[in-house]
Each structure stands twice: as C-alpha cells, then as structure tokens.
Amino acid sequence: MRNPRIFEPQPLTKGQELNLSEDGANHVGRVLRMQPGQTLRLFNGDGHDYDAEILEAGKKQVRVGITAANTLGNESPLAIHLGQVISRGERMEFVIQKAVELGVTEITPLFSERCGVKLQGERLDKKVGQWQKIAISACEQCGRALVPKVNEVALLADWVQLPFAGHSLTLSPYADGGISSLAKVDAARLLIGPEGGFTDDEVKLASQAGFKDVLLGPRVLRTETAALAAITALQLSLGDLG
C-alpha cells in the first residue's frame, strides 16, 4: 500500500505530534483502517508535504508524528485565475477538479445574465464550501501542496472590473490570434461563459475592462470543455505542460 496523502488544516512542523482533524481521522481510521506504525503524507497548503507515522489509531481519533518536511516544486510558473460562470449539475464540480489538476491557482464562480443556476443565501455558501473541498481532494490526488482558493461567487460585471497584472482573456471564434501568440507573462485570468454564451453587453463590458479575445479552435465547445482546453493551452504556451 503506497502512502496515502491527506489534507490536514493546521500548522505542521517536523517533530510535531498531533491528532488528525475529524475528516482526516475518519479517512485514515475508518476508511483506510490504517494501524500504528504505518506511514502517510500530510499537507496543509503551505507548499510542503510532511511525512508522518501513525502513533495511535482508532475510529474517531488518529494521532501521528511528523518525521520530515519536504518542499515541493510542482507549481506552474503561470498563475491562472479561472472565472467560470456556474454550470448546472456536476459539470461545475468537474471543471473545478480538473482545473486544479491542470494547475490553476484561483477560481471564482460567476453569475452572468444567461447563467442557469439560481442558488442564493445559505445554499450558495454551502455549494462554495463543497467546491473548495473538491479542490482540496484534487490536490490530494495530483500531488499539489498549494491549494487553490475557491472564492465567493461574484457577478461577472464586478469580476471583470477587478485590477489584474497579466493577461485577461476570454474565448471568441472571431478572434484574430490564439493563445500561442500571447507574450510571456507570469499570470493570466480566464473568463469562461455559460452554455448560452455571453450577452452582447457582457462581451462589450469585458472588452472595456481589458479582456482580450483569443481563438481556441474551429469547433464550438461546451463550457466545461472550453475551460479545460483553454487552461491546457495556457499551460502549454506559458506554463509547465508539454
């Protein structure tokens, strides 16, 4: 059994002994049924992986000792902020999971005029918390030690106006150039619309806010496909893929 990798939301240091969080203890003690003497890896989002040995293991409490701290170097040199208009069902969860695997550093769910999701209040807050957990799980799987932040939901009209140092991009079949034509930078933000596309007013608003249209290809892509294809293209041209 290879060492499982578990997110632990508390400060971690070499030589420390600690009880795992409720979620971590449940996964290690109940799901994996690990025993004292077995080893695992912990991370808390600070850029390190921590080797740990189980000292005590029960169904409700697991105590570990940290034996080593390792700095990881698997973050992309390109910081990508994804602004994704919320899609229905599991498609939004899929985008968040795969975007994290592809190396995005920040995700902002957006409401637009043609967004088909009408969540609000407590239900919306709960959904954002669920998306953050999906981002954490994706980091556990892909080996990232920095956890991308899933921000509170914003209005598209507000998000595009935020100051940003780097490329601000949106996809258009009428654009003159593709992502491969972009100048080298260390940050980019990507605006992805809903299934129904942006309204003319939203296109104009993004353009006035400095967003550049880029051509991704000759075919019309679904919103979740467009996001992941664009992130991949950015990483190939400006990041660490390929």
C-alpha positions, -999 to +999 in steps of 0.1 A: +000+000+000+015+033-010+014+061+015-019+079+013-018+117+011-042+136+034-051+173+038-046+185+073-059+220+080-035+230+108+001+242+111+026+213+106+063+210+115+089+183+116+090+166+151+054+175+159+028+151+173-008+159+166-043+145+163-057+145+128-088+165+120-121+148+121-121+143+083-086+131+083-091+107+112-122+093+096-104+087+063-074+071+079-091+052+108-124+042+093-119+041+055-083+030+052-082+012+085-045+021+090-027+010+121+001+023+143+035+021+126+021+027+092+031+059+073+013+086+054+019+121+039+002+152+051-002+187+035-019+219+047-015+242+017+018+258+027+038+243-002+052+213+017+045+176+021+050+161+056+060+125+062+041+111+092+039+079+112+007+068+129+012+066+167-023+058+177-053+048+156-090+045+163-122+050+145-126+085+159-091+097+167-058+092+149-025+106+164+006+109+142+042+121+145+057+142+117+091+128+107+101+150+077+091+181+058+096+182+020+093+213-002+075+205-035+084+222-068+054+212-089+036+245-092+033+261-126+053+293-133+020+307-147-006+317-121-040+312-136-072+327-122-103+310-136-135+330-137-161+303-145-198+311-149-216+284-128-230+255-148-257+230-138-253+197-120-219+180-117-203+200-146-191+228-123-176+202-099-158+185-129-144+218-141-130+227-106-115+193-101-098+192-135-087+228-134-069+222-101-052+192-116-041+213-146-025+239-122-049+269-117-042+289-086-075+306-080-112+300-091-140+325-089-175+311-097-196+337-115-232+347-122-239+360-156-271+370-174-275+336-190-264+315-160-289+287-155-281+283-118-301+304-093-286+295-059-285+321-031-280+325+006-271+295+027-275+271-002-249+291-022-225+293+007-228+255+012-221+250-025-189+272-024-177+251+006-183+219-014-164+233-043-134+241-020-134+205-007-133+193-043-103+215-049-086+200-018-094+164-029-079+172-063-047+184-047-046+152-026-048+132-059-025+152-081+003+159-056-001+197-053+008+212-019-007+247-026-045+246-025-062+269-050-087+292-034-124+289-045-137+324-039-172+335-031-195+338-061-193+371-079-212+389-106-194+388-139-199+425-143-180+431-110-153+405-115-140+417-149-135+452-133-110+440-107-074+451-113-052+424-126-015+423-137-012+398-165-033+386-195-071+389-192-086+365-217-119+353-230-126+329-259-141+340-292-145+323-326-139+357-342-106+365-325-075+371-347-050+352-327-048+321-304-032+315-270+001+306-286+005+341-299+005+357-264+035+373-248+052+356-219+038+366-185+036+351-151-002+355-146-034+352-166-071+352-158-095+334-180-132+342-183-154+313-193-191+318-200-223+297-197-238+273-222-258+301-237-228+323-241-223+359-231-247+386-240-236+414-263-235+437-232-212+413-213-189+410-243-186+448-245-181+451-208-153+425-207-136+443-237-138+476-220-123+461-189-092+450-209-101+414-217-086+401-249-104+377-272-084+346-282-093+319-306-091+283-292-101+264-323-126+260-351-151+240-331-178+251-306-170+237-272-192+232-242-185+254-212-166+228-192-146+217-223-137+252-231-124+260-197-101+229-195-090+232-231-080+269-226-062+261-193-043+234-211-034+257-240-022+283-215+000+258-196+014+246-229+023+280-242+032+299-209+033+273-181+047+239-175+029+214-197+045+198-228 
